[in-house]
Amino acid sequence: MSSDHDVVIVGASIAGCTAATLLARRGARVALVERRPDPQAFKRVCGHFIQSSAVPMLERSGLLEPIERAGAVRTRSRIWTRWGWIEPPDRSTLPASLNLRRERLDPLLRAIASETPGVTTLLGATVDGLLFDGARVAGVETRDGGGRRRRLHARLVVGADGRQSPVAKLAGLDSRVRPHGRFVYGAYFEGTPPAAAPNGSLWFLDPQWAAAFPTDGGLTLYSCMLTHDRLPEFRRDPARALRAFFADLPDPPPVADSRIVGSVIGKLQMPNVRRGPTGPGIALVGDAALAADPVFGVGCGWAFQAAEWLADATAPALAGAEPLEVGLRRYRRRFRHALLAHDDLISGYATGRRMNAAERQIFSTAARDPRLAARFEAFGTRNVDPRRFVAAAMPRIAASQARRTLGARRSARPLEVTA
């Protein structure tokens, strides 16, 4: 059996569902293919944080309202460092970030996509082959749970199938894998909310890391990412080790007054994967294109943003206004310009190393200087790129160091004794 579409999207999670919705709204005929048969399926190992940089896209696309109706919590982040807390500004000009469990978010986005005119959703279908027209990807081959095969022809195939991305491997797209030096365990807790809720709290213990994210349903996600020398204690008893770790934090959250809802979930291997986001007739979005260290909570937001960039870049070509290669080139440029500098910094810290001298200067000064803390918020929520942040941060750091040096000199000056 075969059928024709303008676009076939493989993977019906954040990036895939969003791309399907936006492309269909622009007039494309979209097949959305998902290997899991349950429309309520969701990603289980995820911090569910949607950083501020993605919120304007959600507003433009009309997705913000249903996400907030589903219970999303507006949030900012405070960061513990050994120099003190880096607090979000009292009057930030940036939109607040969002927390919504994937248990609610994924089915919501899947329903929105499936109800969008022009989208055909195929659940329980696994893509195990690609169709080619010469060197150009021209569709996919699927197999359902009963073994029935189907060919879906399309002008554009989109891989939204996660960190491992079988579609990217079938297409032979280049990839770069960097090791990850930490493991993660986390669970949802019900009880007394952490200090500063609904704002999230993060502990940069250098090199260990922990976070408390208040989210929908009155729950809080407590999660920690630790170097592998700490793994044995978590393997023995994950729930006990998780509670003990949070109880020992400086300014600890109230885990003792809370109970675990569901189970403790862990993941031991999380390599950082970056792939070429396009090839002839194919594009990647979400973790299939760039799977970054979850310490910085960028995955969900970048999935939304990349889906919008792809739809904006390729919709003219899919409408016949220009060659598809032009649109794919436009998407590739936008993707690389917006994300790769961030990814380089994230991947460097993901090894499990301690902060370098420059990072210590930034964190220590931001803990003391509210103006740098505001710029740090803009950078940490990916509203500004690393180059702009460093250019703005260096004068603040220099001024702070000069003030501390002058203060130290004045305090060390001997008192004058008069007769």
C-alpha positions as CSV (number, residue, x, y, z in Angstrom):
1,M,0.0,0.0,0.0
2,S,1.3,3.5,-0.8
3,S,0.2,7.1,-0.4
4,D,1.4,10.6,-1.2
5,H,1.9,13.5,1.2
6,D,3.8,16.8,1.1
7,V,5.6,15.9,4.4
8,V,6.1,12.8,6.4
9,I,7.1,13.4,10.0
10,V,8.4,10.5,12.0
11,G,7.8,10.9,15.8
12,A,4.8,12.4,17.4
13,S,6.3,14.1,20.5
14,I,7.0,17.8,21.0
15,A,8.9,18.6,17.9
16,G,7.0,16.2,15.6
17,C,3.5,17.3,16.6
18,T,4.4,21.0,16.6
19,A,6.0,20.7,13.1
20,A,2.9,18.8,11.8
21,T,0.5,21.4,13.2
22,L,2.4,24.4,11.8
23,L,3.1,22.9,8.4
24,A,-0.5,21.8,8.0
25,R,-1.7,25.3,8.9
26,R,0.4,26.5,6.0
27,G,-1.4,24.2,3.6
28,A,0.9,21.1,3.6
29,R,-0.5,17.6,3.6
30,V,1.2,15.9,6.5
31,A,1.5,12.3,7.6
32,L,2.5,12.1,11.3
33,V,3.9,8.6,12.1
34,E,4.4,7.4,15.6
35,R,5.6,3.9,16.6
36,R,3.7,3.8,19.9
37,P,0.0,2.9,19.4
38,D,-1.3,4.7,22.5
39,P,-2.4,8.3,21.9
40,Q,-1.7,9.0,25.6
41,A,1.9,7.9,25.4
42,F,4.5,10.3,26.7
43,K,8.3,10.7,27.3
44,R,9.1,9.5,30.8
45,V,12.7,10.6,31.4
46,C,12.4,14.4,30.9
47,G,12.6,17.5,33.1
48,H,9.6,18.9,31.2
49,F,11.0,22.5,31.6
50,I,10.2,24.9,28.7
51,Q,12.6,27.7,28.8
52,S,11.7,31.3,28.3
53,S,13.1,31.6,24.8
54,A,10.4,29.3,23.5
55,V,7.4,31.1,25.0
56,P,7.0,33.8,22.3
57,M,6.8,30.9,19.8
58,L,4.1,29.3,21.8
59,E,2.2,32.6,21.9
60,R,2.5,33.1,18.1
61,S,1.4,29.5,17.3
62,G,-1.6,29.6,19.7
63,L,-0.2,26.7,21.7
64,L,0.4,28.7,24.9
65,E,-3.2,29.0,25.9
66,P,-4.0,25.2,25.8
67,I,-0.7,24.5,27.5
68,E,-1.7,26.8,30.3
69,R,-5.2,25.4,30.5
70,A,-3.6,22.0,31.0
71,G,-2.0,23.3,34.2
72,A,1.4,24.7,33.1
73,V,3.1,26.6,35.9
74,R,4.8,29.9,35.1
75,T,8.3,29.9,36.6
76,R,11.7,31.5,36.9
77,S,14.8,30.0,38.3
78,R,17.0,30.7,41.3
79,I,20.5,29.1,41.4
80,W,22.5,28.1,44.5
81,T,26.2,28.6,44.2
82,R,28.9,28.5,46.9
83,W,29.0,32.3,46.6
84,G,25.3,32.6,47.3
85,W,22.0,32.4,45.5
86,I,21.6,33.9,42.0
87,E,18.1,35.3,42.2
88,P,15.9,36.2,39.2
89,P,15.2,39.9,38.8
90,D,12.1,41.2,40.6
91,R,10.9,42.9,37.4
92,S,12.2,40.8,34.5
93,T,11.3,41.9,30.9
94,L,11.6,38.3,29.8
95,P,8.6,35.9,29.6
96,A,8.5,33.4,32.4
97,S,9.4,29.8,31.6
98,L,6.9,26.9,31.9
99,N,6.7,23.6,33.7
100,L,4.1,21.0,32.6
101,R,4.6,17.3,33.0
102,R,5.1,15.3,29.8
103,E,2.2,13.1,30.9
104,R,-0.1,16.0,30.1
105,L,2.0,17.9,27.4
106,D,2.6,15.1,24.9
107,P,-1.0,13.8,24.6
108,L,-2.2,17.5,24.3
109,L,0.2,18.3,21.4
110,R,-0.7,15.0,19.7
111,A,-4.4,15.8,19.9
112,I,-3.9,19.3,18.6
113,A,-1.9,18.0,15.6
114,S,-4.3,15.2,14.9
115,E,-7.3,17.6,14.9
116,T,-5.5,20.0,12.5
117,P,-6.9,19.8,9.0
118,G,-4.3,18.3,6.7
119,V,-2.7,16.1,9.3
120,T,-3.1,12.3,9.1
121,T,-1.8,10.6,12.2
122,L,-0.6,7.0,12.0
123,L,-0.1,5.5,15.4
124,G,1.6,2.1,16.0
125,A,3.6,2.4,12.8
126,T,7.4,1.9,12.9
127,V,9.6,3.4,10.1
128,D,12.2,0.8,9.1
129,G,13.2,2.1,5.7
130,L,13.4,5.2,3.6
131,L,12.4,5.7,0.0
132,F,14.9,7.4,-2.3
133,D,14.7,9.3,-5.6
134,G,18.4,9.2,-6.6
135,A,20.2,10.7,-3.6
136,R,17.1,12.5,-2.3
137,V,15.0,11.0,0.5
138,A,11.5,10.7,-1.0
139,G,9.5,8.9,1.7
140,V,9.4,6.2,4.3
141,E,8.4,2.5,4.6
142,T,6.4,1.6,7.7
143,R,5.4,-1.6,9.4
144,D,2.4,-1.8,11.8
145,G,1.9,-4.1,14.8
146,G,0.3,-6.7,12.5
147,G,3.3,-6.8,10.1
148,R,1.5,-4.9,7.4
149,R,3.8,-2.6,5.4
150,R,3.1,0.7,3.8
151,R,5.0,3.2,1.7
152,L,4.5,6.9,2.3
153,H,5.9,9.2,-0.5
154,A,6.7,12.8,0.4
155,R,8.6,15.8,-0.8
156,L,10.0,16.2,2.7
157,V,10.7,13.7,5.4
158,V,11.2,15.0,8.9
159,G,13.0,13.0,11.6
160,A,11.5,13.9,15.0
161,D,12.3,10.5,16.5
162,G,14.6,11.3,19.4
163,R,18.2,11.1,20.5
164,Q,18.8,7.7,18.7
165,S,16.9,8.8,15.5
166,P,16.7,5.7,13.3
167,V,15.6,8.1,10.5
168,A,18.9,10.0,10.7
169,K,20.8,6.7,10.6
170,L,18.8,5.4,7.7
171,A,19.5,8.7,5.8
172,G,23.3,8.5,6.6
173,L,23.3,12.0,8.1
174,D,26.5,13.1,9.9
175,S,26.5,13.0,13.7
176,R,28.8,14.0,16.5
177,V,28.6,12.3,19.8
178,R,30.1,13.7,23.0
179,P,30.2,11.6,26.2
180,H,28.2,12.6,29.2
181,G,29.8,12.3,32.6
182,R,26.7,12.3,34.8
183,F,23.7,10.1,35.5
184,V,20.2,11.3,36.5
185,Y,17.6,10.2,39.0
186,G,14.4,12.0,39.8
187,A,10.8,11.7,41.0
188,Y,7.6,13.8,41.5
189,F,6.8,14.7,45.1
190,E,3.6,15.8,46.6
191,G,3.7,17.9,49.8
192,T,5.1,21.2,51.0
193,P,6.4,23.2,48.0
194,P,10.0,24.3,48.0
195,A,11.1,27.8,48.9
196,A,10.4,30.4,46.2
197,A,7.7,28.3,44.5
198,P,6.4,28.5,41.8
199,N,10.0,29.5,40.9
200,G,12.4,26.6,40.4
201,S,15.5,26.1,42.5
202,L,18.8,24.7,41.1
203,W,21.9,23.8,43.0
204,F,25.2,24.0,41.1
205,L,27.3,22.1,43.6
206,D,30.2,21.7,41.1
207,P,30.3,19.1,39.7
208,Q,27.1,17.7,41.2
209,W,23.7,19.3,40.3
210,A,20.2,19.2,41.7
211,A,16.9,20.9,40.9
212,A,13.4,21.4,42.3
213,F,10.8,22.3,39.7
214,P,7.2,23.0,40.9
215,T,4.8,21.8,38.2
216,D,1.2,21.1,37.5
217,G,-1.1,19.2,39.9
218,G,0.7,20.7,43.0
219,L,3.7,18.4,42.4
220,T,7.4,19.2,42.4
221,L,10.0,17.4,40.3
222,Y,13.1,16.7,42.4
223,S,16.0,15.6,40.2
224,C,19.7,15.3,40.5
225,M,22.5,14.7,38.1
226,L,25.7,13.3,39.6
227,T,29.1,12.0,38.5
228,H,29.3,8.3,38.1
229,D,31.2,7.7,41.4
230,R,27.9,8.4,43.2
231,L,26.0,5.7,41.2
232,P,26.3,2.7,43.6
233,E,24.2,4.3,46.3
234,F,21.4,5.1,43.8
235,R,21.5,1.6,42.4
236,R,21.0,0.1,45.8
237,D,18.0,2.1,46.7
238,P,17.0,5.0,44.4
239,A,14.2,6.5,46.5
240,R,16.3,6.5,49.7
241,A,19.4,7.9,47.9
242,L,17.3,10.6,46.3
243,R,15.8,11.7,49.5
244,A,19.1,11.7,51.3
245,F,20.9,13.7,48.6
246,F,18.3,16.5,48.7
247,A,18.2,16.5,52.5
248,D,21.9,17.1,52.6
249,L,21.8,20.1,50.2
250,P,22.5,23.6,51.4
251,D,19.2,25.4,52.0
252,P,17.5,22.0,51.4
253,P,14.0,21.7,50.0
254,P,11.3,20.0,52.2
255,V,11.6,16.5,50.9
256,A,11.0,15.1,54.4
257,D,7.5,16.6,54.3
258,S,6.7,15.2,50.9
259,R,5.8,11.8,49.4
260,I,6.9,10.3,46.1
261,V,4.1,10.1,43.5
262,G,4.8,7.3,41.0
263,S,8.2,5.8,40.8
264,V,11.8,7.1,40.9
265,I,13.1,7.2,37.3
266,G,16.8,7.2,36.3
267,K,18.9,7.2,33.2
268,L,22.6,6.3,33.2
269,Q,23.7,7.2,29.7
270,M,22.8,10.5,28.0
271,P,25.4,11.2,25.3
272,N,25.3,14.6,23.7
273,V,24.3,14.1,20.1
274,R,24.5,16.7,17.3
275,R,23.6,15.9,13.7
276,G,23.5,17.8,10.5
277,P,19.9,19.1,10.6
278,T,19.3,18.6,6.9
279,G,20.0,16.5,3.9
280,P,18.5,16.1,0.4
281,G,14.7,15.8,1.1
282,I,15.1,15.4,4.8
283,A,15.3,17.5,8.0
284,L,15.7,16.8,11.7
285,V,14.0,18.5,14.6
286,G,14.1,18.1,18.4
287,D,16.5,15.6,19.9
288,A,17.0,13.9,16.5
289,A,18.9,17.1,15.5
290,L,20.4,18.1,18.8
291,A,20.2,16.2,22.1
292,A,21.9,18.3,24.7
293,D,22.8,17.8,28.4
294,P,19.5,18.0,30.4
295,V,21.3,19.9,33.2
296,F,20.4,23.1,31.3
297,G,16.8,22.2,30.5
298,V,16.9,23.2,26.8
299,G,15.4,20.2,25.1
300,C,11.7,20.9,25.2
301,G,12.0,24.6,24.3
302,W,14.4,24.0,21.5
303,A,12.1,21.3,20.1
304,F,9.3,23.8,19.9
305,Q,11.5,26.5,18.4
306,A,13.1,24.2,15.8
307,A,9.7,23.1,14.7
308,E,8.7,26.7,14.0
309,W,11.9,27.4,12.2
310,L,11.4,24.4,10.0
311,A,7.8,25.3,9.1
312,D,8.7,28.9,8.4
313,A,11.7,27.9,6.2
314,T,10.1,25.1,4.1
315,A,6.4,26.2,3.8
316,P,7.1,28.4,0.7
317,A,8.8,25.5,-1.0
318,L,6.1,23.0,-0.1
319,A,3.6,25.5,-1.6
320,G,5.6,25.5,-4.9
321,A,7.1,29.0,-4.5
322,E,10.8,27.8,-4.5
323,P,12.9,24.7,-4.6
324,L,12.9,22.7,-1.4
325,E,16.7,22.9,-1.2
326,V,16.3,26.7,-0.6
327,G,14.0,26.2,2.3
328,L,16.2,23.5,3.9
329,R,19.3,25.7,3.5
330,R,17.3,28.5,5.3
331,Y,16.4,26.1,8.1
332,R,19.9,24.8,8.5
333,R,21.3,28.4,8.8
334,R,18.8,29.4,11.4
335,F,19.3,26.2,13.4
336,R,23.0,26.5,13.5
337,H,23.1,30.2,14.2
338,A,20.7,29.9,17.1
339,L,21.8,26.8,18.8
340,L,25.4,25.6,18.1
341,A,27.3,28.1,20.3
342,H,25.0,27.2,23.2
343,D,25.5,23.5,22.5
344,D,29.3,23.8,22.5
345,L,29.2,25.3,26.0
346,I,26.7,22.8,27.3
347,S,28.6,19.8,25.9
348,G,31.8,21.0,27.5
349,Y,30.3,21.1,31.0
350,A,28.4,17.8,30.4
351,T,31.6,15.7,30.8
352,G,31.2,16.0,34.6
353,R,34.1,18.4,35.0
354,R,34.2,21.2,37.5
355,M,33.7,24.9,36.5
356,N,36.6,26.6,34.9
357,A,37.9,30.0,36.0
358,A,35.7,32.0,33.6
359,E,32.6,30.1,34.8
360,R,33.5,30.7,38.4
361,Q,33.9,34.4,37.8
362,I,30.5,34.6,36.1
363,F,28.6,32.6,38.8
364,S,30.3,34.3,41.7
365,T,29.7,37.8,40.3
366,A,26.1,37.1,39.4
367,A,25.5,36.0,43.0
368,R,26.6,39.5,44.2
369,D,25.5,41.7,41.3
370,P,21.7,41.9,40.5
371,R,22.4,43.5,37.1
372,L,24.6,40.6,36.1
373,A,22.0,38.2,37.6
374,A,19.5,39.7,35.2
375,R,21.8,39.1,32.2
376,F,22.5,35.6,33.5
377,E,18.8,34.9,33.4
378,A,18.6,36.0,29.8
379,F,21.5,33.8,28.9
380,G,20.4,30.8,31.0
381,T,16.9,30.9,29.4
382,R,18.5,31.1,25.9
383,N,17.1,34.5,25.1
384,V,20.6,35.8,24.2
385,D,23.5,33.9,22.7
386,P,26.8,33.2,24.5
387,R,28.7,35.9,22.6
388,R,26.3,38.7,23.6
389,F,26.2,37.4,27.2
390,V,30.0,37.4,27.5
391,A,30.2,40.9,26.0
392,A,27.7,42.2,28.6
393,A,29.1,40.2,31.5
394,M,32.8,41.0,31.3
395,P,32.5,44.7,32.2
396,R,30.2,43.8,35.2
397,I,32.8,41.2,36.3
398,A,35.7,43.6,36.0
399,A,33.8,46.3,37.9
400,S,32.9,43.9,40.7
401,Q,36.5,42.7,41.0
402,A,37.7,46.3,41.1
403,R,35.3,47.2,43.9
404,R,36.3,44.1,45.9
405,T,40.0,45.0,45.4
406,L,39.5,48.6,46.5
407,G,37.5,47.5,49.5
408,A,40.2,45.0,50.5
409,R,42.9,47.8,50.2
410,R,40.8,50.2,52.3
411,S,40.2,47.6,55.0
412,A,43.9,46.7,55.1
413,R,45.1,50.4,55.4
414,P,46.6,51.1,58.8
415,L,44.8,53.6,61.0
416,E,46.4,57.0,61.4
417,V,47.3,57.8,65.0
418,T,47.3,61.5,66.0
419,A,49.0,62.9,69.0
